[in-house]
Amino acid sequence: MTRRALCWPTERPEGGGEVLGYTRYTCSHQRRSARIGLLHSLVVLVKLFYTDVFVLPLPAGHRFPMEKYARLRARLYASGAFCDGDFETPAAATSEQLCRAHDAAYVARVSAGELSAAEIRRIGFPWSPEMVERSRRSAGATIAACREALRTGCSVNLAGGTHHAHAAHGEGFCVFNDTVVAARVLRAEGLLQRTAVIDLDVHQGNGTASICADDEAIFTFSMHGARNFPVRKARSDFDIELPDATGDAPYLQQLAVALERVFTLARPELVIYLAGADPYHDDRLGRLALSFDGLAARDEMVLAACRQRTVPVAISMAGGYARDIDDTVSIHCRTVLTARQIFPVKVAYATHEAPFSPRGRRVGEEGQRS
């Protein structure tokens, strides 16, 4: 019987085996493969979790670009790189899961609508049942993306990155800290021990840093604008503060050096990457003056570093407040398509057995789950 394995597309298993080859996976390729009975040979890596159907009602003129999420999903679907089955609505994070990162009293008061007027102002959203549901779903999407990344290599929350949420309060459009919730939920489930957070939103992930200050299992790295919100920064495990108008080349030079340090110090089993669109030069709240191409090079650098080290990565969108909302959508879309290119498919090896399920295995691993 021909040996079956899963591997990165450039690898072959020891001892040979027939590769069911591919060049670039697309939905049309999936349909062609299905017609000739080879659909099981191609396993899509980048599953997308979306929450845009849970709309947060905001007053007219509110500066948070809620519509970017639905536009992003529509843009990705129209790209032809993803099919219906690549998009999934996540379960809402439970109170028990949220309490992995947040005080139980805070979670209860958010859920019951018992936040004070000052707390609501600090978050920046009016309280509503829809706000609670969306916030739970966003955290649930990052939990789901992290689980899927461990299974396949890479997955995306098409929202999330709510890194200003602290243990006992929210702020800066962030209610629950999806990053810390997800990392701790997976650790509690015994799926991993060490997580690295690579936060490249233009704003420091102060909530993440604060919650994880005494958590040695989560390594926090934030590279952000020195003069951006928050005024009072928390202390991450590794912070880089950049001056206004940094631009592409200096930014990418610093990031390349920083990534080496992150992987050396953190030794992560999973990376959670906050791919903020707000370092963009025409972002209303950003100051770092990166171009479209500079942001794409940033994404490629981070994702390639994960792949080269065989470290799974879950991506969240984080911030983006461009004067033209279509610019923000374009940046987020390019992030996801870059992930799609770097993590295109797993390649299965031909056999006459029933289709192989990779659940519970690492890439290239044989036998039982370790």
C-alpha positions in Angstrom: 0.0 0.0 0.0 1.3 3.4 -0.9 2.4 5.4 2.2 0.3 8.5 3.0 1.6 11.7 4.6 0.9 15.4 4.8 3.7 17.8 4.2 4.5 21.3 3.0 4.1 21.6 -0.7 7.9 21.7 -1.3 8.5 18.5 0.7 8.3 14.8 -0.2 8.0 12.0 2.4 11.0 9.8 3.2 10.8 6.6 1.2 9.0 8.1 -1.8 5.4 8.3 -2.5 3.4 9.8 -5.4 2.7 13.5 -5.1 -0.6 14.7 -6.2 0.9 17.9 -7.5 -0.4 21.4 -7.8 0.7 24.8 -8.8 -1.6 27.3 -7.2 -4.8 26.2 -5.5 -8.0 27.9 -6.5 -11.7 27.2 -6.2 -11.7 26.3 -9.8 -8.9 23.8 -9.2 -10.9 22.3 -6.4 -13.9 21.8 -8.7 -11.7 20.2 -11.4 -10.1 17.9 -8.8 -13.5 16.9 -7.6 -14.5 15.8 -11.1 -11.6 13.5 -11.4 -11.9 12.1 -7.9 -8.8 13.8 -6.3 -10.6 16.3 -4.0 -9.3 14.6 -0.9 -5.7 15.2 -2.0 -5.9 19.0 -1.4 -6.6 20.3 2.0 -7.1 24.1 2.2 -5.0 25.6 4.9 -6.3 29.1 5.4 -9.9 29.0 6.9 -11.5 32.4 7.5 -13.7 33.0 10.5 -16.1 36.0 10.2 -18.4 37.9 12.5 -19.7 40.7 10.2 -23.2 39.3 10.4 -23.3 40.4 14.1 -23.6 44.1 13.5 -22.8 46.5 16.3 -25.3 49.4 16.0 -23.5 52.7 16.1 -24.8 56.2 15.9 -24.4 58.2 12.7 -21.0 59.7 12.3 -19.3 57.3 14.6 -15.6 57.0 13.6 -15.3 53.2 14.0 -15.5 51.7 10.5 -17.9 48.8 11.2 -18.7 48.2 7.6 -15.1 47.3 6.7 -15.7 43.7 7.9 -18.5 42.9 5.6 -16.7 44.6 2.7 -13.6 42.5 3.5 -15.4 39.2 3.4 -17.1 40.2 0.1 -13.7 41.2 -1.4 -12.1 38.0 -0.4 -14.9 35.9 -1.8 -14.8 37.9 -5.1 -11.0 37.3 -5.3 -11.6 33.7 -6.3 -9.0 32.5 -3.9 -11.6 31.2 -1.4 -14.8 29.1 -1.6 -17.9 28.9 0.5 -16.5 26.3 2.7 -13.4 28.4 3.6 -15.6 30.9 5.5 -17.1 30.0 8.8 -19.1 31.8 11.5 -17.5 31.0 14.9 -19.2 30.1 18.1 -19.4 32.9 20.7 -16.8 32.8 23.5 -18.4 31.5 26.7 -18.2 33.4 30.0 -15.8 30.7 31.3 -13.5 31.2 28.3 -13.6 35.0 28.7 -12.7 34.7 32.3 -9.4 33.1 31.3 -8.3 36.7 30.6 -10.9 38.9 32.4 -12.3 39.4 35.8 -15.5 37.5 36.3 -17.2 40.7 37.6 -16.3 42.6 34.5 -17.6 39.9 32.2 -20.8 39.7 34.1 -21.3 43.5 34.1 -20.6 43.7 30.3 -23.1 40.9 29.7 -25.8 42.4 31.9 -25.5 46.0 30.6 -24.3 47.2 34.0 -21.2 49.2 32.9 -21.0 52.7 34.2 -21.2 55.7 31.9 -17.4 56.2 32.3 -16.7 52.6 31.4 -18.8 52.9 28.3 -17.1 56.1 27.2 -13.7 54.4 27.7 -14.7 51.6 25.4 -16.0 54.0 22.8 -19.1 52.0 21.9 -22.7 52.4 23.3 -23.7 49.3 25.2 -26.3 47.1 23.5 -27.0 43.3 23.5 -25.5 43.4 20.0 -22.3 44.8 21.3 -22.0 41.9 23.8 -22.8 39.3 21.2 -20.4 40.7 18.6 -17.6 41.0 21.2 -18.1 37.4 22.3 -18.2 36.2 18.7 -15.0 38.1 17.9 -13.2 36.4 20.8 -14.7 33.1 19.6 -13.3 33.7 16.1 -9.8 34.0 17.4 -10.2 30.9 19.6 -11.4 29.0 16.4 -8.6 30.5 14.3 -6.0 29.4 16.8 -7.4 25.8 16.9 -7.5 25.7 13.1 -4.0 27.1 12.8 -2.7 24.3 15.1 -4.4 21.8 12.8 -3.4 23.2 9.4 -0.7 25.9 9.8 -2.6 29.1 9.4 -6.1 30.6 9.9 -7.6 34.0 10.1 -10.1 35.9 12.2 -11.6 38.5 9.8 -12.0 40.8 12.8 -10.4 40.7 16.3 -7.2 42.1 17.5 -8.9 43.9 20.4 -5.7 44.5 22.2 -6.7 47.5 24.4 -9.0 45.4 26.5 -7.7 44.9 30.1 -8.6 42.3 32.7 -11.2 44.5 34.3 -12.1 47.2 31.7 -12.3 47.8 28.0 -11.0 50.8 26.1 -10.2 52.0 22.6 -13.0 50.1 20.9 -12.0 46.9 22.6 -14.3 45.0 25.0 -12.7 41.6 25.4 -9.1 40.8 24.7 -9.5 38.0 22.1 -5.8 37.4 21.8 -5.2 36.5 25.5 -8.6 34.7 25.8 -7.6 32.4 22.8 -4.1 31.7 24.0 -5.2 30.8 27.5 -8.2 28.7 26.3 -5.9 26.6 24.1 -3.4 26.2 26.9 -6.2 25.1 29.3 -7.3 22.6 26.8 -3.7 21.2 26.7 -3.2 22.1 23.0 -0.1 24.2 23.6 2.1 25.9 26.2 3.9 28.8 24.6 2.3 31.5 22.5 4.0 34.5 20.9 1.9 37.6 20.2 3.2 39.7 17.3 1.3 42.9 17.4 1.9 45.3 14.5 -1.1 47.5 14.9 0.1 51.1 15.0 -1.1 51.3 18.6 0.6 49.5 21.5 -1.3 46.4 22.7 -1.4 47.8 26.2 -4.3 45.5 27.4 -2.5 42.4 26.2 0.8 43.5 27.8 -1.0 44.3 31.1 -2.9 41.0 31.3 0.1 39.0 30.4 2.6 40.8 32.6 3.1 37.8 34.9 2.2 35.1 32.3 5.5 33.5 31.1 3.6 31.3 28.7 2.6 34.3 26.5 5.4 36.4 25.0 4.1 39.8 24.0 5.8 41.8 21.2 4.4 45.2 20.1 5.9 47.5 17.5 4.0 50.7 17.4 4.0 54.5 17.1 5.6 56.2 20.0 3.1 59.1 19.9 0.0 57.0 19.2 -2.7 56.0 21.7 -2.4 55.0 24.5 -0.5 57.9 25.9 0.6 55.8 28.9 2.1 52.6 27.5 2.1 49.2 29.3 5.3 47.1 29.3 5.3 44.2 26.8 8.0 41.5 26.9 9.4 43.3 23.9 8.4 46.8 22.7 9.6 48.9 19.8 8.4 52.5 19.7 8.8 54.2 16.3 8.8 57.9 15.4 6.2 59.6 13.3 6.6 59.1 9.5 9.0 56.1 10.0 8.3 54.8 6.4 8.7 51.5 4.8 12.4 50.8 4.8 13.3 51.7 8.4 10.1 49.9 9.6 11.0 46.7 7.7 14.6 46.8 8.8 13.6 46.9 12.5 11.0 44.3 12.1 13.4 41.8 10.5 15.8 42.1 13.5 12.9 42.0 16.0 11.4 38.8 14.6 14.6 36.9 15.1 14.6 38.0 18.7 10.9 37.1 19.2 11.3 33.5 17.9 14.6 33.0 19.9 13.2 34.3 23.2 9.6 33.0 22.9 10.2 29.6 21.3 6.4 29.6 20.4 4.2 26.7 19.6 1.8 29.3 18.1 2.0 32.8 16.9 -1.0 35.2 17.1 -0.4 38.0 14.6 -2.3 41.3 14.9 -2.0 42.6 11.3 -3.3 46.1 11.9 -3.9 48.2 8.8 -3.4 51.5 10.7 0.4 52.0 10.1 -0.8 53.1 6.6 0.2 56.6 5.6 -3.4 57.8 5.0 -4.8 56.3 8.2 -6.7 58.9 10.4 -5.3 57.5 13.6 -1.9 56.2 12.5 1.4 58.1 12.2 4.0 55.6 10.7 3.4 56.4 7.0 3.7 52.9 5.5 2.6 52.3 2.0 0.4 49.5 0.6 3.6 47.7 -0.5 5.3 48.3 2.8 2.4 46.7 4.7 2.3 43.8 2.3 6.1 43.3 2.8 5.5 43.4 6.6 2.9 40.6 6.3 5.0 38.5 4.1 8.0 38.9 6.5 6.0 37.8 9.5 4.1 34.9 7.8 7.3 33.6 6.1 9.1 33.6 9.4 6.3 31.5 10.9 6.3 29.1 8.0 10.1 28.7 7.8 10.1 27.7 11.5 7.0 25.5 11.1 5.2 27.6 13.7 1.4 27.8 13.2 0.0 31.3 13.0 -3.5 32.7 13.7 -4.1 36.2 12.2 -6.5 38.9 13.3 -7.2 42.2 11.5 -6.8 44.7 14.4 -7.2 48.4 13.6 -7.6 50.3 10.4 -9.1 53.8 10.0 -8.1 55.1 6.6 -9.8 58.2 5.3 -11.0 56.0 2.5 -12.4 52.9 4.0 -11.7 51.0 0.8 -8.0 51.5 1.5 -8.4 49.7 4.9 -10.3 46.9 3.2 -7.6 46.6 0.6 -4.9 46.3 3.2 -6.7 43.7 5.2 -7.6 41.8 2.0 -3.9 41.7 0.9 -2.9 40.4 4.4 -5.3 37.4 4.0 -4.2 36.8 0.4 -0.6 36.9 1.4 -1.4 34.2 4.0 -3.1 32.2 1.3 0.0 32.4 -0.9 2.4 31.4 1.9 0.2 28.7 3.3 -1.5 27.5 0.1 -2.4 23.7 0.5 -1.3 20.6 2.2 -0.3 17.9 -0.3 -1.6 14.4 0.3 0.1 11.3 -1.2 -1.9 8.9 -3.3 -3.4 5.8 -1.8 -6.4 3.7 -2.3 -7.5 4.2 1.3 -10.3 6.5 2.4 -9.5 10.2 2.6 -7.1 11.1 5.3 -8.2 13.5 8.0 -5.3 15.7 9.3 -7.0 16.7 12.5 -4.7 16.4 15.5 -1.5 16.1 13.4 1.2 18.5 12.8 2.4 19.0 9.2 4.6 16.1 8.1 3.9 14.1 11.2 3.0 10.4 11.0 1.3 8.2 13.5 -0.7 9.3 16.5 -1.0 12.8 17.9 1.8 13.5 20.3 
